[in-house]
Amino acid sequence: TDLPGGPALVGYAVPAPGTVLDPAALRESLAGRLPAYQVPARLVTVDALPLTENGKIDRAALPVPTTAPAGPGHRPPYDQRTELLCRIFADALSLPDFGPHEDFFEHGGHSLSAMSLVGRVRTLLDAGLSVGDLFTARTPAATAALLRGARTPHRVP
């Protein structure tokens, strides 16, 4: 579906009656069974899947995912560079805020938003960062640490 940050894979789950779904546990379970690109960027819990008159899932009637809430990785940034990186990550994903230890790809990041993020980092911080680096340094805090270790700034022609 199209989300504020662009197209993303959304998973809809119907918990068994009387149970409460733990999205983090479900995500972990899916990550253990599926390739990373097939793990939904967002998970939405519904009481039942809406059906058409023919008994098929009515995709148009599925609820639109809300902005991902701040999870356990959401803590206030602790230095100026990390704070700026948190804003850049949030902007790239069209989220209101982003914590220093939140994972870019777990919040719906994809190749286009990664390219946007890298471009903004290069422009605003005059620092060398590649899309490949983002797969290693997936959080603002990890990206800040990676950039602190960089020896020379990188200018894109």
C-alpha positions as CSV (number, residue, x, y, z in Angstrom):
1,T,0.0,0.0,0.0
2,D,1.0,3.6,-0.3
3,L,2.1,5.1,3.1
4,P,3.3,8.6,3.8
5,G,6.9,7.5,3.1
6,G,6.0,5.8,-0.2
7,P,4.8,2.3,-1.0
8,A,5.4,-0.3,1.7
9,L,4.4,-3.9,2.5
10,V,1.7,-4.0,5.1
11,G,0.7,-7.1,7.0
12,Y,-2.8,-7.6,8.6
13,A,-3.2,-10.0,11.4
14,V,-6.3,-11.5,13.0
15,P,-5.4,-12.7,16.5
16,A,-7.1,-15.8,17.9
17,P,-10.2,-14.9,20.1
18,G,-9.2,-13.9,23.6
19,T,-5.5,-13.2,22.7
20,V,-3.6,-10.0,22.3
21,L,-1.2,-9.8,19.4
22,D,2.4,-8.7,20.2
23,P,3.5,-7.0,17.0
24,A,7.2,-7.2,18.0
25,A,7.0,-11.0,18.5
26,L,5.1,-11.4,15.2
27,R,7.7,-9.4,13.4
28,E,10.5,-11.4,14.9
29,S,8.7,-14.7,14.0
30,L,8.2,-13.5,10.4
31,A,11.8,-12.3,10.1
32,G,12.9,-15.8,11.1
33,R,10.8,-17.4,8.4
34,L,10.8,-14.9,5.5
35,P,13.4,-13.0,3.5
36,A,13.9,-9.5,4.8
37,Y,12.2,-7.9,1.8
38,Q,9.0,-9.9,2.6
39,V,8.7,-8.9,6.2
40,P,5.9,-6.2,6.4
41,A,7.1,-2.7,7.2
42,R,3.9,-2.2,9.2
43,L,1.6,-4.6,11.0
44,V,-2.0,-3.9,11.6
45,T,-4.3,-5.9,13.9
46,V,-7.9,-6.3,12.8
47,D,-10.8,-8.2,14.4
48,A,-11.6,-9.9,11.1
49,L,-10.5,-9.5,7.5
50,P,-13.2,-7.7,5.4
51,L,-14.6,-9.9,2.7
52,T,-16.3,-9.1,-0.6
53,E,-19.6,-10.7,-1.6
54,N,-17.6,-13.5,-3.3
55,G,-15.8,-14.3,0.0
56,K,-12.5,-12.9,-1.1
57,I,-10.5,-10.4,1.0
58,D,-11.7,-6.9,0.3
59,R,-8.3,-5.0,0.1
60,A,-10.0,-1.7,-0.4
61,A,-11.8,-2.1,3.0
62,L,-8.6,-2.8,4.9
63,P,-7.7,-0.1,7.4
64,V,-4.9,2.3,6.4
65,P,-1.9,1.9,8.8
66,T,-1.4,4.7,11.2
67,T,2.0,6.3,11.7
68,A,4.2,3.8,13.6
69,P,4.3,4.6,17.3
70,A,7.5,5.1,19.1
71,G,8.8,1.8,20.2
72,P,11.3,0.7,22.8
73,G,14.1,2.0,20.6
74,H,12.7,5.5,20.8
75,R,14.7,7.6,23.2
76,P,15.6,11.3,22.9
77,P,18.7,11.9,20.8
78,Y,21.9,12.6,22.8
79,D,24.0,14.8,20.6
80,Q,23.5,17.4,17.9
81,R,24.5,15.1,15.0
82,T,22.3,12.3,16.2
83,E,19.4,14.8,16.7
84,L,19.8,16.0,13.1
85,L,20.0,12.4,11.8
86,C,16.8,11.6,13.7
87,R,15.1,14.4,11.8
88,I,16.6,13.3,8.5
89,F,15.4,9.7,9.1
90,A,11.9,11.0,10.1
91,D,11.7,13.2,7.0
92,A,12.8,10.4,4.7
93,L,10.0,8.2,6.1
94,S,7.4,11.0,6.4
95,L,7.1,10.3,10.2
96,P,6.6,13.0,12.8
97,D,9.7,11.9,14.8
98,F,12.3,9.1,14.9
99,G,14.3,7.8,17.8
100,P,18.1,7.3,17.7
101,H,17.8,3.6,18.1
102,E,14.9,2.9,15.8
103,D,15.6,0.9,12.6
104,F,15.1,2.7,9.3
105,F,13.9,-0.5,7.5
106,E,11.6,-1.7,10.2
107,H,9.7,1.6,9.8
108,G,9.1,1.2,6.1
109,G,12.4,2.3,4.7
110,H,13.1,1.1,1.1
111,S,15.5,1.9,-1.7
112,L,14.0,5.2,-2.7
113,S,13.7,6.5,0.8
114,A,17.2,5.3,1.5
115,M,18.5,7.3,-1.4
116,S,16.7,10.4,-0.2
117,L,18.1,9.9,3.3
118,V,21.7,9.5,2.0
119,G,21.4,12.6,-0.2
120,R,20.2,14.7,2.8
121,V,23.0,13.4,5.0
122,R,25.5,14.3,2.3
123,T,24.1,17.7,1.9
124,L,23.3,18.7,5.5
125,L,26.3,17.0,7.2
126,D,28.8,17.1,4.3
127,A,29.5,13.5,5.2
128,G,30.2,10.4,3.1
129,L,27.4,7.9,3.4
130,S,26.2,5.4,0.9
131,V,23.0,3.4,0.7
132,G,25.1,0.3,1.5
133,D,26.2,2.0,4.7
134,L,22.6,2.3,5.7
135,F,22.2,-1.4,5.6
136,T,24.9,-1.6,8.3
137,A,24.1,1.5,10.2
138,R,20.3,1.2,10.2
139,T,19.6,3.6,13.1
140,P,20.5,7.3,13.5
141,A,22.8,6.5,16.5
142,A,24.6,3.8,14.4
143,T,24.8,6.2,11.5
144,A,26.3,9.0,13.7
145,A,28.9,6.5,15.0
146,L,29.7,5.5,11.5
147,L,30.1,9.1,10.4
148,R,32.3,9.9,13.5
149,G,34.6,7.1,12.2
150,A,34.7,8.5,8.7
151,R,38.1,10.2,7.9
152,T,37.2,12.6,5.1
153,P,33.9,14.2,4.0
154,H,32.5,13.0,0.7
155,R,31.2,15.5,-1.9
156,V,28.9,14.4,-4.6
157,P,29.6,16.1,-7.9
